Amino acid sequence: MDNQDMGDLIEIMDYEPVWQTEFAAIGTALRGVLGEGALRVDHIGSTSVPGLAAKSVIDIQISVRSLEPLDAYRAPLERLGLVYRADNPELTKRYFREAPGGRRTHIHVRELGSFSQQLPLLFRDYLRAHPATAAEFAQAKRRCARQFRDDREQYVSAKEPFVWDIVRRADTWAQSVGWRPGPSDA
């Protein structure tokens, strides 16, 4: 958990259509500085699913050919004011955050075609295609947030069984429909 999050209470809000507009503006800026270096720029996470209650955090995934060299995308992202988080424990991504005082944004840079890159796209697409499951997930997130309002690690841990249940359902769905990621969002 990073120190910036420690004082924040977990608040699950009703879906806000403005999240799509906010992603579009950020996505356009990212595409502008990264050009062809970004093979995909996608809105992921709960704010990317119309109708889904969420924390008001715009999660964006940038898919690149390789995570190395880091400076191929780090320098352009830092020019936008994004802050590289070298302390990110996930070795399958590079992680950036909004500039201090900026709109809460999480940037996940992952290698195109990797499991860690495909999973958030499948999860998002499954929830978009299954509003009843998205509603169940929203209820679970709200329960977990009420129980662990000021403990982000416990909140994440408490909702994990719901997430993995949805991943199992999404995998079955993907196999039955031949799911493939659609075009990049930006």
Sequence and secondary structure as in RCSB ss.txt:
>XXXX:A:sequence
MDNQDMGDLIEIMDYEPVWQTEFAAIGTALRGVLGEGALRVDHIGSTSVPGLAAKSVIDIQISVRSLEPLDAYRA
PLERLGLVYRADNPELTKRYFREAPGGRRTHIHVRELGSFSQQLPLLFRDYLRAHPATAAEFAQAKRRCARQFRD
DREQYVSAKEPFVWDIVRRADTWAQSVGWRPGPSDA
>XXXX:A:secstr
  HHHHT     B   THHHHHHHHHHHHHHHHHGGG SEEEEESGGGSTT  B S EEEEEEES S STHHHHH
HHHHTT EE TT   TTEEEEE  TTS  EEEEEEETTSHHHHHHHHHHHHHHH HHHHHHHHHHHHHHHHHTTT
 HHHHHHHHHHHHHHHHHHHHHHHHHHT    S   
